[in-house]
Amino acid sequence: MDRRITIQQRVSSGKAANGEDTTTWTNVVADLPAEFVPDRGQERFSAHQKQDLISAMFRIRYYAGLLPEMRVVCDGVNYDLTAVIPMFGRKTGLELMVTQGLTDG
């Protein structure tokens, strides 16, 4: 576990002048030790433009309350949290499945 990550959650911060809801990200837990396991990269085409999608996984010690609606920040890069998987089916660790590249995550 040679990386330090931050888990963030989206919170509503009111309405903009045009009436749209505005959101910000707030830290749920910061400076969490993690292991980064890159998975693969994919290229997708949208509106005739190439977009890169990176899938990866972070392994962490068990931490209750993490949800797929949250995001992981590591070394200044935002990763969308897509799944939270208990390691070995017990409360010893978690595998955080993440993607990076197609959303504002």
GUMIRO-149336 format. One record per residue: x, y, z of N, C-alpha, C, O in turn. Coordinates in nm, 4 decimals, always signed. Layout:
<atoms>
@n_x:X; n_y:Y; n_z:Z; ca_x:X; ca_y:Y; ca_z:Z; c_x:X; c_y:Y; c_z:Z; o_x:X; o_y:Y; o_z:Z
...
</atoms>
This chain:
<atoms>
@n_x:+0.0846; n_y:-0.1181; n_z:+0.0000; ca_x:+0.0000; ca_y:+0.0000; ca_z:+0.0000; c_x:+0.0886; c_y:+0.1238; c_z:+0.0000; o_x:+0.1150; o_y:+0.1851; o_z:+0.1035
@n_x:+0.1333; n_y:+0.1577; n_z:-0.1200; ca_x:+0.2308; ca_y:+0.2643; ca_z:-0.1348; c_x:+0.1716; c_y:+0.3954; c_z:-0.1848; o_x:+0.2459; o_y:+0.4893; o_z:-0.2135
@n_x:+0.0402; n_y:+0.4034; n_z:-0.1956; ca_x:-0.0259; ca_y:+0.5263; ca_z:-0.2402; c_x:-0.1114; c_y:+0.5829; c_z:-0.1280; o_x:-0.1494; o_y:+0.5111; o_z:-0.0355
@n_x:-0.1410; n_y:+0.7098; n_z:-0.1367; ca_x:-0.2332; ca_y:+0.7756; ca_z:-0.0444; c_x:-0.3487; c_y:+0.8290; c_z:-0.1274; o_x:-0.3279; o_y:+0.9020; o_z:-0.2243
@n_x:-0.4718; n_y:+0.7921; n_z:-0.0887; ca_x:-0.5886; ca_y:+0.8348; ca_z:-0.1647; c_x:-0.6842; c_y:+0.9116; c_z:-0.0748; o_x:-0.6772; o_y:+0.9047; o_z:+0.0479
@n_x:-0.7732; n_y:+0.9845; n_z:-0.1397; ca_x:-0.8816; ca_y:+1.0547; ca_z:-0.0728; c_x:-1.0123; c_y:+1.0055; c_z:-0.1336; o_x:-1.0235; o_y:+0.9935; o_z:-0.2556
@n_x:-1.1101; n_y:+0.9774; n_z:-0.0499; ca_x:-1.2431; ca_y:+0.9405; ca_z:-0.0951; c_x:-1.3309; c_y:+1.0643; c_z:-0.0799; o_x:-1.3350; o_y:+1.1250; o_z:+0.0271
@n_x:-1.4012; n_y:+1.1019; n_z:-0.1868; ca_x:-1.4859; ca_y:+1.2202; ca_z:-0.1839; c_x:-1.6292; c_y:+1.1850; c_z:-0.2203; o_x:-1.6555; o_y:+1.0870; o_z:-0.2899
@n_x:-1.7220; n_y:+1.2682; n_z:-0.1711; ca_x:-1.8641; ca_y:+1.2510; ca_z:-0.1980; c_x:-1.9192; c_y:+1.3808; c_z:-0.2551; o_x:-1.8823; o_y:+1.4896; o_z:-0.2107
@n_x:-2.0074; n_y:+1.3690; n_z:-0.3534; ca_x:-2.0701; ca_y:+1.4862; ca_z:-0.4154; c_x:-2.1790; c_y:+1.5393; c_z:-0.3216; o_x:-2.2611; o_y:+1.4633; o_z:-0.2704
@n_x:-2.1780; n_y:+1.6710; n_z:-0.3004; ca_x:-2.2810; ca_y:+1.7348; ca_z:-0.2179; c_x:-2.3390; c_y:+1.8542; c_z:-0.2933; o_x:-2.2686; o_y:+1.9221; o_z:-0.3681
@n_x:-2.4667; n_y:+1.8783; n_z:-0.2728; ca_x:-2.5325; ca_y:+1.9914; ca_z:-0.3363; c_x:-2.4878; c_y:+2.1192; c_z:-0.2670; o_x:-2.4827; o_y:+2.1267; o_z:-0.1443
@n_x:-2.4554; n_y:+2.2196; n_z:-0.3479; ca_x:-2.4103; ca_y:+2.3460; ca_z:-0.2897; c_x:-2.5029; c_y:+2.4613; c_z:-0.3272; o_x:-2.4629; o_y:+2.5776; o_z:-0.3230
@n_x:-2.6270; n_y:+2.4285; n_z:-0.3641; ca_x:-2.7246; ca_y:+2.5330; ca_z:-0.3934; c_x:-2.7583; c_y:+2.5402; c_z:-0.5409; o_x:-2.7457; o_y:+2.4421; o_z:-0.6143
@n_x:-2.8012; n_y:+2.6575; n_z:-0.5828; ca_x:-2.8404; ca_y:+2.6782; ca_z:-0.7222; c_x:-2.7576; c_y:+2.7895; c_z:-0.7831; o_x:-2.7241; o_y:+2.8878; o_z:-0.7169
@n_x:-2.7253; n_y:+2.7724; n_z:-0.9102; ca_x:-2.6518; ca_y:+2.8743; ca_z:-0.9846; c_x:-2.7493; c_y:+2.9844; c_z:-1.0279; o_x:-2.8705; o_y:+2.9712; o_z:-1.0105
@n_x:-2.6961; n_y:+3.0911; n_z:-1.0834; ca_x:-2.7791; ca_y:+3.2036; ca_z:-1.1269; c_x:-2.8802; c_y:+3.1619; c_z:-1.2334; o_x:-2.9873; o_y:+3.2217; o_z:-1.2433
@n_x:-2.8478; n_y:+3.0611; n_z:-1.3125; ca_x:-2.9396; ca_y:+3.0162; ca_z:-1.4172; c_x:-3.0406; c_y:+2.9126; c_z:-1.3665; o_x:-3.1199; o_y:+2.8608; o_z:-1.4451
@n_x:-3.0387; n_y:+2.8821; n_z:-1.2375; ca_x:-3.1347; ca_y:+2.7907; ca_z:-1.1777; c_x:-3.0895; c_y:+2.6457; c_z:-1.1696; o_x:-3.1588; o_y:+2.5632; o_z:-1.1100
@n_x:-2.9758; n_y:+2.6132; n_z:-1.2277; ca_x:-2.9264; ca_y:+2.4758; ca_z:-1.2216; c_x:-2.8685; c_y:+2.4450; c_z:-1.0843; o_x:-2.8107; o_y:+2.5320; o_z:-1.0191
@n_x:-2.8848; n_y:+2.3199; n_z:-1.0410; ca_x:-2.8229; ca_y:+2.2761; ca_z:-0.9164; c_x:-2.6719; c_y:+2.2740; c_z:-0.9333; o_x:-2.6211; o_y:+2.2305; o_z:-1.0367
@n_x:-2.6008; n_y:+2.3205; n_z:-0.8329; ca_x:-2.4550; ca_y:+2.3133; ca_z:-0.8357; c_x:-2.4094; c_y:+2.2144; c_z:-0.7294; o_x:-2.4693; o_y:+2.2037; o_z:-0.6224
@n_x:-2.3042; n_y:+2.1437; n_z:-0.7602; ca_x:-2.2507; ca_y:+2.0454; ca_z:-0.6661; c_x:-2.1013; c_y:+2.0667; c_z:-0.6487; o_x:-2.0330; o_y:+2.1195; o_z:-0.7365
@n_x:-2.0531; n_y:+2.0243; n_z:-0.5336; ca_x:-1.9104; ca_y:+2.0244; ca_z:-0.5054; c_x:-1.8749; c_y:+1.8880; c_z:-0.4476; o_x:-1.9630; o_y:+1.8081; o_z:-0.4159
@n_x:-1.7477; n_y:+1.8627; n_z:-0.4346; ca_x:-1.6999; ca_y:+1.7373; ca_z:-0.3760; c_x:-1.6399; c_y:+1.7673; c_z:-0.2399; o_x:-1.5636; o_y:+1.8627; o_z:-0.2246
@n_x:-1.6742; n_y:+1.6861; n_z:-0.1413; ca_x:-1.6204; ca_y:+1.7016; ca_z:-0.0068; c_x:-1.5517; c_y:+1.5722; c_z:+0.0355; o_x:-1.5947; o_y:+1.4634; o_z:-0.0029
@n_x:-1.4470; n_y:+1.5836; n_z:+0.1129; ca_x:-1.3720; ca_y:+1.4666; ca_z:+0.1570; c_x:-1.4512; c_y:+1.3848; c_z:+0.2591; o_x:-1.5036; o_y:+1.4384; o_z:+0.3567
@n_x:-1.4584; n_y:+1.2545; n_z:+0.2342; ca_x:-1.5149; ca_y:+1.1603; ca_z:+0.3304; c_x:-1.4023; c_y:+1.1088; c_z:+0.4186; o_x:-1.4153; o_y:+1.1047; o_z:+0.5410
@n_x:-1.2927; n_y:+1.0700; n_z:+0.3567; ca_x:-1.1733; ca_y:+1.0269; ca_z:+0.4281; c_x:-1.0528; c_y:+1.0648; c_z:+0.3424; o_x:-1.0536; o_y:+1.0459; o_z:+0.2207
@n_x:-0.9497; n_y:+1.1184; n_z:+0.4069; ca_x:-0.8297; ca_y:+1.1606; ca_z:+0.3351; c_x:-0.7085; c_y:+1.0828; c_z:+0.3846; o_x:-0.7080; o_y:+1.0303; o_z:+0.4960
@n_x:-0.6074; n_y:+1.0762; n_z:+0.3014; ca_x:-0.4789; ca_y:+1.0149; ca_z:+0.3353; c_x:-0.4937; c_y:+0.8677; c_z:+0.3732; o_x:-0.4370; o_y:+0.8224; o_z:+0.4726
@n_x:-0.5694; n_y:+0.7949; n_z:+0.2942; ca_x:-0.5952; ca_y:+0.6535; ca_z:+0.3168; c_x:-0.4904; c_y:+0.5715; c_z:+0.2407; o_x:-0.4758; o_y:+0.5899; o_z:+0.1199
@n_x:-0.4170; n_y:+0.4814; n_z:+0.3078; ca_x:-0.3189; ca_y:+0.3993; ca_z:+0.2362; c_x:-0.3891; c_y:+0.3055; c_z:+0.1385; o_x:-0.4921; o_y:+0.2465; o_z:+0.1711
@n_x:-0.3323; n_y:+0.2921; n_z:+0.0181; ca_x:-0.3942; ca_y:+0.2085; ca_z:-0.0845; c_x:-0.2880; c_y:+0.1492; c_z:-0.1760; o_x:-0.1762; o_y:+0.1994; o_z:-0.1870
@n_x:-0.3274; n_y:+0.0411; n_z:-0.2406; ca_x:-0.2460; ca_y:-0.0191; ca_z:-0.3460; c_x:-0.3176; c_y:+0.0072; c_z:-0.4778; o_x:-0.4375; o_y:-0.0185; o_z:-0.4885
@n_x:-0.2465; n_y:+0.0579; n_z:-0.5781; ca_x:-0.3047; ca_y:+0.0866; ca_z:-0.7087; c_x:-0.2754; c_y:-0.0289; c_z:-0.8026; o_x:-0.1602; o_y:-0.0692; o_z:-0.8186
@n_x:-0.3807; n_y:-0.0827; n_z:-0.8652; ca_x:-0.3664; ca_y:-0.1943; ca_z:-0.9578; c_x:-0.4295; c_y:-0.1531; c_z:-1.0907; o_x:-0.5517; o_y:-0.1585; o_z:-1.1046
@n_x:-0.3474; n_y:-0.1115; n_z:-1.1897; ca_x:-0.4056; ca_y:-0.0750; ca_z:-1.3186; c_x:-0.4616; c_y:-0.1982; c_z:-1.3883; o_x:-0.4063; o_y:-0.3075; o_z:-1.3768
@n_x:-0.5713; n_y:-0.1798; n_z:-1.4604; ca_x:-0.6363; ca_y:-0.2913; ca_z:-1.5278; c_x:-0.6105; c_y:-0.2839; c_z:-1.6769; o_x:-0.5350; o_y:-0.3645; o_z:-1.7313
@n_x:-0.6726; n_y:-0.1879; n_z:-1.7432; ca_x:-0.6575; ca_y:-0.1781; ca_z:-1.8872; c_x:-0.7009; c_y:-0.0391; c_z:-1.9320; o_x:-0.7627; o_y:+0.0360; o_z:-1.8566
@n_x:-0.6681; n_y:-0.0076; n_z:-2.0529; ca_x:-0.7130; ca_y:+0.1171; ca_z:-2.1140; c_x:-0.7970; c_y:+0.0842; c_z:-2.2360; o_x:-0.7728; o_y:-0.0151; o_z:-2.3046
@n_x:-0.8946; n_y:+0.1672; n_z:-2.2619; ca_x:-0.9801; ca_y:+0.1488; ca_z:-2.3785; c_x:-0.9927; c_y:+0.2823; c_z:-2.4484; o_x:-0.9844; o_y:+0.3881; o_z:-2.3860
@n_x:-1.0129; n_y:+0.2758; n_z:-2.5782; ca_x:-1.0422; ca_y:+0.3962; ca_z:-2.6530; c_x:-1.1860; c_y:+0.3894; c_z:-2.6984; o_x:-1.2320; o_y:+0.2851; o_z:-2.7448
@n_x:-1.2569; n_y:+0.4989; n_z:-2.6854; ca_x:-1.3945; ca_y:+0.5072; ca_z:-2.7308; c_x:-1.4073; c_y:+0.6299; c_z:-2.8194; o_x:-1.3352; o_y:+0.7285; o_z:-2.8034
@n_x:-1.4991; n_y:+0.6216; n_z:-2.9115; ca_x:-1.5233; ca_y:+0.7344; ca_z:-3.0001; c_x:-1.6611; c_y:+0.7906; c_z:-2.9718; o_x:-1.7605; o_y:+0.7179; o_z:-2.9734
@n_x:-1.6665; n_y:+0.9197; n_z:-2.9460; ca_x:-1.7919; ca_y:+0.9878; ca_z:-2.9192; c_x:-1.7869; c_y:+1.1213; c_z:-2.9922; o_x:-1.6914; o_y:+1.1975; o_z:-2.9770
@n_x:-1.8888; n_y:+1.1489; n_z:-3.0706; ca_x:-1.8941; ca_y:+1.2724; ca_z:-3.1486; c_x:-1.7684; c_y:+1.2880; c_z:-3.2333; o_x:-1.7137; o_y:+1.3974; o_z:-3.2467
@n_x:-1.7239; n_y:+1.1763; n_z:-3.2902; ca_x:-1.6086; ca_y:+1.1728; ca_z:-3.3802; c_x:-1.4788; c_y:+1.2168; c_z:-3.3133; o_x:-1.3870; o_y:+1.2645; o_z:-3.3800
@n_x:-1.4715; n_y:+1.2005; n_z:-3.1809; ca_x:-1.3494; ca_y:+1.2324; ca_z:-3.1092; c_x:-1.3088; c_y:+1.1125; c_z:-3.0255; o_x:-1.3929; o_y:+1.0476; o_z:-2.9632
@n_x:-1.1806; n_y:+1.0838; n_z:-3.0246; ca_x:-1.1302; ca_y:+0.9721; ca_z:-2.9453; c_x:-1.1250; c_y:+1.0118; c_z:-2.7980; o_x:-1.0777; o_y:+1.1199; o_z:-2.7628
@n_x:-1.1747; n_y:+0.9222; n_z:-2.7129; ca_x:-1.1698; ca_y:+0.9448; ca_z:-2.5685; c_x:-1.1088; c_y:+0.8209; c_z:-2.5034; o_x:-1.1461; o_y:+0.7083; o_z:-2.5363
@n_x:-1.0171; n_y:+0.8412; n_z:-2.4132; ca_x:-0.9534; ca_y:+0.7296; ca_z:-2.3437; c_x:-1.0277; c_y:+0.6996; c_z:-2.2141; o_x:-1.0690; o_y:+0.7906; o_z:-2.1422
@n_x:-1.0440; n_y:+0.5706; n_z:-2.1855; ca_x:-1.1061; ca_y:+0.5253; ca_z:-2.0615; c_x:-1.0082; c_y:+0.4317; c_z:-1.9927; o_x:-0.9610; o_y:+0.3352; o_z:-2.0527
@n_x:-0.9784; n_y:+0.4598; n_z:-1.8692; ca_x:-0.8854; ca_y:+0.3777; ca_z:-1.7924; c_x:-0.9621; c_y:+0.3109; c_z:-1.6792; o_x:-1.0315; o_y:+0.3774; o_z:-1.6022
@n_x:-0.9491; n_y:+0.1796; n_z:-1.6697; ca_x:-1.0073; ca_y:+0.1047; ca_z:-1.5582; c_x:-0.8937; c_y:+0.0621; c_z:-1.4663; o_x:-0.7844; o_y:+0.0286; o_z:-1.5119
@n_x:-0.9209; n_y:+0.0639; n_z:-1.3381; ca_x:-0.8188; ca_y:+0.0252; ca_z:-1.2413; c_x:-0.8872; c_y:-0.0176; c_z:-1.1122; o_x:-1.0099; o_y:-0.0181; o_z:-1.1017
@n_x:-0.8050; n_y:-0.0534; n_z:-1.0146; ca_x:-0.8568; ca_y:-0.0939; ca_z:-0.8848; c_x:-0.7624; c_y:-0.0403; c_z:-0.7771; o_x:-0.6405; o_y:-0.0385; o_z:-0.7940
@n_x:-0.8215; n_y:+0.0028; n_z:-0.6671; ca_x:-0.7451; ca_y:+0.0373; ca_z:-0.5478; c_x:-0.7816; c_y:-0.0638; c_z:-0.4403; o_x:-0.8997; o_y:-0.0912; o_z:-0.4186
@n_x:-0.6824; n_y:-0.1190; n_z:-0.3733; ca_x:-0.7058; ca_y:-0.2068; ca_z:-0.2584; c_x:-0.6760; c_y:-0.1269; c_z:-0.1323; o_x:-0.5715; o_y:-0.0629; o_z:-0.1201
@n_x:-0.7714; n_y:-0.1325; n_z:-0.0379; ca_x:-0.7548; ca_y:-0.0603; ca_z:+0.0881; c_x:-0.7965; c_y:-0.1506; c_z:+0.2035; o_x:-0.8606; o_y:-0.2537; o_z:+0.1833
@n_x:-0.7595; n_y:-0.1108; n_z:+0.3233; ca_x:-0.8118; ca_y:-0.1790; ca_z:+0.4413; c_x:-0.9603; c_y:-0.1465; c_z:+0.4525; o_x:-1.0065; o_y:-0.0466; o_z:+0.3975
@n_x:-1.0343; n_y:-0.2296; n_z:+0.5228; ca_x:-1.1798; ca_y:-0.2109; ca_z:+0.5320; c_x:-1.2137; c_y:-0.0737; c_z:+0.5879; o_x:-1.1555; o_y:-0.0284; o_z:+0.6865
@n_x:-1.3092; n_y:-0.0089; n_z:+0.5225; ca_x:-1.3608; ca_y:+0.1200; ca_z:+0.5682; c_x:-1.5101; c_y:+0.1201; c_z:+0.5389; o_x:-1.5502; o_y:+0.1110; o_z:+0.4229
@n_x:-1.5927; n_y:+0.1303; n_z:+0.6423; ca_x:-1.7386; ca_y:+0.1217; ca_z:+0.6265; c_x:-1.7951; c_y:+0.2469; c_z:+0.5606; o_x:-1.7445; o_y:+0.3575; o_z:+0.5796
@n_x:-1.9009; n_y:+0.2271; n_z:+0.4829; ca_x:-1.9764; ca_y:+0.3397; ca_z:+0.4298; c_x:-1.9373; c_y:+0.3895; c_z:+0.2926; o_x:-1.9909; o_y:+0.4908; o_z:+0.2477
@n_x:-1.8463; n_y:+0.3229; n_z:+0.2243; ca_x:-1.8083; ca_y:+0.3680; ca_z:+0.0911; c_x:-1.9133; c_y:+0.3229; c_z:-0.0103; o_x:-1.9618; o_y:+0.2098; o_z:-0.0052
@n_x:-1.9478; n_y:+0.4137; n_z:-0.1029; ca_x:-2.0534; ca_y:+0.3880; ca_z:-0.2005; c_x:-2.0037; c_y:+0.4173; c_z:-0.3423; o_x:-1.9133; o_y:+0.4988; o_z:-0.3606
@n_x:-2.0623; n_y:+0.3512; n_z:-0.4425; ca_x:-2.0221; ca_y:+0.3771; ca_z:-0.5811; c_x:-2.0477; c_y:+0.5203; c_z:-0.6290; o_x:-1.9937; o_y:+0.5603; o_z:-0.7321
@n_x:-2.1279; n_y:+0.5973; n_z:-0.5573; ca_x:-2.1532; ca_y:+0.7368; ca_z:-0.5958; c_x:-2.0361; c_y:+0.8278; c_z:-0.5602; o_x:-2.0353; o_y:+0.9452; o_z:-0.5973
@n_x:-1.9392; n_y:+0.7753; n_z:-0.4900; ca_x:-1.8247; ca_y:+0.8546; ca_z:-0.4466; c_x:-1.7150; c_y:+0.8497; c_z:-0.5528; o_x:-1.7306; o_y:+0.7849; o_z:-0.6564
@n_x:-1.6042; n_y:+0.9186; n_z:-0.5261; ca_x:-1.4896; ca_y:+0.9127; ca_z:-0.6165; c_x:-1.3615; c_y:+0.9005; c_z:-0.5365; o_x:-1.3569; o_y:+0.9307; o_z:-0.4173
@n_x:-1.2583; n_y:+0.8556; n_z:-0.6047; ca_x:-1.1256; ca_y:+0.8396; ca_z:-0.5461; c_x:-1.0339; c_y:+0.9430; c_z:-0.6112; o_x:-1.0358; o_y:+0.9606; o_z:-0.7330
@n_x:-0.9543; n_y:+1.0108; n_z:-0.5301; ca_x:-0.8548; ca_y:+1.1042; ca_z:-0.5800; c_x:-0.7183; c_y:+1.0513; c_z:-0.5399; o_x:-0.6915; o_y:+1.0280; o_z:-0.4221
@n_x:-0.6320; n_y:+1.0327; n_z:-0.6399; ca_x:-0.4961; ca_y:+0.9826; ca_z:-0.6154; c_x:-0.3990; c_y:+1.0619; c_z:-0.7016; o_x:-0.4148; o_y:+1.0687; o_z:-0.8235
@n_x:-0.3003; n_y:+1.1208; n_z:-0.6396; ca_x:-0.1997; ca_y:+1.2004; ca_z:-0.7109; c_x:-0.2627; c_y:+1.3073; c_z:-0.7997; o_x:-0.2136; o_y:+1.3342; o_z:-0.9094
@n_x:-0.3717; n_y:+1.3684; n_z:-0.7522; ca_x:-0.4368; ca_y:+1.4754; ca_z:-0.8261; c_x:-0.5275; c_y:+1.4300; c_z:-0.9387; o_x:-0.5813; o_y:+1.5137; o_z:-1.0112
@n_x:-0.5463; n_y:+1.2990; n_z:-0.9557; ca_x:-0.6323; ca_y:+1.2443; ca_z:-1.0608; c_x:-0.7616; c_y:+1.1937; c_z:-0.9982; o_x:-0.7590; o_y:+1.1230; o_z:-0.8974
@n_x:-0.8753; n_y:+1.2304; n_z:-1.0585; ca_x:-1.0064; ca_y:+1.1874; ca_z:-1.0100; c_x:-1.0478; c_y:+1.0584; c_z:-1.0797; o_x:-1.0401; o_y:+1.0474; o_z:-1.2021
@n_x:-1.0918; n_y:+0.9610; n_z:-1.0004; ca_x:-1.1401; ca_y:+0.8334; ca_z:-1.0526; c_x:-1.2840; c_y:+0.8136; c_z:-1.0058; o_x:-1.3145; o_y:+0.8299; o_z:-0.8877
@n_x:-1.3727; n_y:+0.7781; n_z:-1.1000; ca_x:-1.5106; ca_y:+0.7448; ca_z:-1.0644; c_x:-1.5118; c_y:+0.6086; c_z:-0.9973; o_x:-1.4552; o_y:+0.5129; o_z:-1.0501
@n_x:-1.5745; n_y:+0.5991; n_z:-0.8836; ca_x:-1.5864; ca_y:+0.4728; ca_z:-0.8111; c_x:-1.7054; c_y:+0.3967; c_z:-0.8693; o_x:-1.8188; o_y:+0.4439; o_z:-0.8608
@n_x:-1.6810; n_y:+0.2802; n_z:-0.9279; ca_x:-1.7882; ca_y:+0.2047; ca_z:-0.9929; c_x:-1.8362; c_y:+0.0870; c_z:-0.9092; o_x:-1.9504; o_y:+0.0436; o_z:-0.9249
@n_x:-1.7516; n_y:+0.0339; n_z:-0.8201; ca_x:-1.7922; ca_y:-0.0780; ca_z:-0.7346; c_x:-1.7031; c_y:-0.0830; c_z:-0.6117; o_x:-1.5846; o_y:-0.0501; o_z:-0.6168
@n_x:-1.7633; n_y:-0.1251; n_z:-0.5008; ca_x:-1.6910; ca_y:-0.1463; ca_z:-0.3752; c_x:-1.7079; c_y:-0.2941; c_z:-0.3408; o_x:-1.8184; o_y:-0.3384; o_z:-0.3098
@n_x:-1.5982; n_y:-0.3706; n_z:-0.3460; ca_x:-1.6052; ca_y:-0.5157; ca_z:-0.3303; c_x:-1.5276; c_y:-0.5586; c_z:-0.2064; o_x:-1.4081; o_y:-0.5310; o_z:-0.1961
@n_x:-1.5937; n_y:-0.6258; n_z:-0.1120; ca_x:-1.5218; ca_y:-0.6768; ca_z:+0.0056; c_x:-1.4220; c_y:-0.7850; c_z:-0.0367; o_x:-1.4556; o_y:-0.8752; o_z:-0.1135
@n_x:-1.3015; n_y:-0.7748; n_z:+0.0134; ca_x:-1.1997; ca_y:-0.8756; ca_z:-0.0175; c_x:-1.2272; c_y:-1.0011; c_z:+0.0634; o_x:-1.2482; o_y:-0.9943; o_z:+0.1845
@n_x:-1.2269; n_y:-1.1146; n_z:-0.0028; ca_x:-1.2448; ca_y:-1.2444; ca_z:+0.0608; c_x:-1.3782; c_y:-1.2546; c_z:+0.1336; o_x:-1.3953; o_y:-1.3430; o_z:+0.2176
@n_x:-1.4739; n_y:-1.1658; n_z:+0.1032; ca_x:-1.6058; ca_y:-1.1719; ca_z:+0.1646; c_x:-1.6100; c_y:-1.1336; c_z:+0.3112; o_x:-1.7107; o_y:-1.1563; o_z:+0.3783
@n_x:-1.5019; n_y:-1.0758; n_z:+0.3620; ca_x:-1.4983; ca_y:-1.0376; ca_z:+0.5035; c_x:-1.4652; c_y:-0.8901; c_z:+0.5166; o_x:-1.4366; o_y:-0.8231; o_z:+0.4173
@n_x:-1.4690; n_y:-0.8405; n_z:+0.6369; ca_x:-1.4397; ca_y:-0.6991; ca_z:+0.6615; c_x:-1.2922; c_y:-0.6782; c_z:+0.6922; o_x:-1.2569; o_y:-0.6168; o_z:+0.7928
@n_x:-1.2060; n_y:-0.7301; n_z:+0.6043; ca_x:-1.0627; ca_y:-0.7104; ca_z:+0.6217; c_x:-1.0074; c_y:-0.6086; c_z:+0.5237; o_x:-0.9105; o_y:-0.5391; o_z:+0.5540
@n_x:-1.0680; n_y:-0.5996; n_z:+0.4076; ca_x:-1.0217; ca_y:-0.5072; ca_z:+0.3056; c_x:-1.1279; c_y:-0.4867; c_z:+0.1996; o_x:-1.2276; o_y:-0.5587; o_z:+0.1943
@n_x:-1.1048; n_y:-0.3869; n_z:+0.1151; ca_x:-1.1971; ca_y:-0.3556; ca_z:+0.0067; c_x:-1.1199; c_y:-0.3395; c_z:-0.1229; o_x:-1.0063; o_y:-0.2921; o_z:-0.1238
@n_x:-1.1828; n_y:-0.3795; n_z:-0.2319; ca_x:-1.1323; ca_y:-0.3498; ca_z:-0.3646; c_x:-1.2239; c_y:-0.2441; c_z:-0.4237; o_x:-1.3443; o_y:-0.2657; o_z:-0.4376
@n_x:-1.1665; n_y:-0.1302; n_z:-0.4582; ca_x:-1.2421; ca_y:-0.0196; ca_z:-0.5150; c_x:-1.2196; c_y:-0.0195; c_z:-0.6655; o_x:-1.1107; o_y:+0.0143; o_z:-0.7120
@n_x:-1.3213; n_y:-0.0568; n_z:-0.7417; ca_x:-1.3121; ca_y:-0.0576; ca_z:-0.8869; c_x:-1.3393; c_y:+0.0846; c_z:-0.9358; o_x:-1.4390; o_y:+0.1458; o_z:-0.8977
@n_x:-1.2502; n_y:+0.1367; n_z:-1.0204; ca_x:-1.2607; ca_y:+0.2753; ca_z:-1.0637; c_x:-1.2400; c_y:+0.2876; c_z:-1.2151; o_x:-1.1806; o_y:+0.2005; o_z:-1.2788
@n_x:-1.2903; n_y:+0.3973; n_z:-1.2703; ca_x:-1.2632; ca_y:+0.4348; ca_z:-1.4080; c_x:-1.2218; c_y:+0.5813; c_z:-1.4087; o_x:-1.2539; o_y:+0.6576; o_z:-1.3176
@n_x:-1.1511; n_y:+0.6178; n_z:-1.5120; ca_x:-1.1050; ca_y:+0.7548; ca_z:-1.5243; c_x:-1.0991; c_y:+0.7908; c_z:-1.6723; o_x:-1.0444; o_y:+0.7157; o_z:-1.7531
@n_x:-1.1557; n_y:+0.9062; n_z:-1.7074; ca_x:-1.1380; ca_y:+0.9510; ca_z:-1.8427; c_x:-1.2606; c_y:+0.9999; c_z:-1.9163; o_x:-1.2455; o_y:+1.0807; o_z:-2.0079
@n_x:-1.3812; n_y:+0.9567; n_z:-1.8827; ca_x:-1.4970; ca_y:+0.9976; ca_z:-1.9616; c_x:-1.5920; c_y:+1.0925; c_z:-1.8913; o_x:-1.6784; o_y:+1.1510; o_z:-1.9567
@n_x:-1.5797; n_y:+1.1098; n_z:-1.7616; ca_x:-1.6717; ca_y:+1.1982; ca_z:-1.6901; c_x:-1.5928; c_y:+1.3023; c_z:-1.6135; o_x:-1.4697; o_y:+1.3022; o_z:-1.6142
@n_x:-1.6660; n_y:+1.3917; n_z:-1.5470; ca_x:-1.5990; ca_y:+1.4948; ca_z:-1.4661; c_x:-1.5607; c_y:+1.4422; c_z:-1.3286; o_x:-1.4950; o_y:+1.5113; o_z:-1.2508
@n_x:-1.6033; n_y:+1.3161; n_z:-1.2987; ca_x:-1.5760; ca_y:+1.2391; ca_z:-1.1791; c_x:-1.5203; c_y:+1.3114; c_z:-1.0693; o_x:-1.4942; o_y:+1.2533; o_z:-0.9640
</atoms>
